[in-house]
Amino acid sequence: MTSNPNPDTGYENQFQRKYGEFGTKFEFGSNPSAELWNGRLAMLGFLGALLIEATTGQGFFHWLGLF
């Protein structure tokens, strides 16, 4: 197994980081920071779809004109 030249970027070392570091830094790839941002953006999208349905009385796809 090869060693990682930068120990702060290794997947094994991510478990040693504090939660606040994951919530503020945006990193690409499969890591806890990306998963937090993915969840946050999904919540905003779901809230937007609910608001559209509540205010217009139409489903999201019907509002877009797809159905």
Helices and strands as residue ranges (DSSP letters): G 12-16, H 19-24, H 32-56, H 60-64
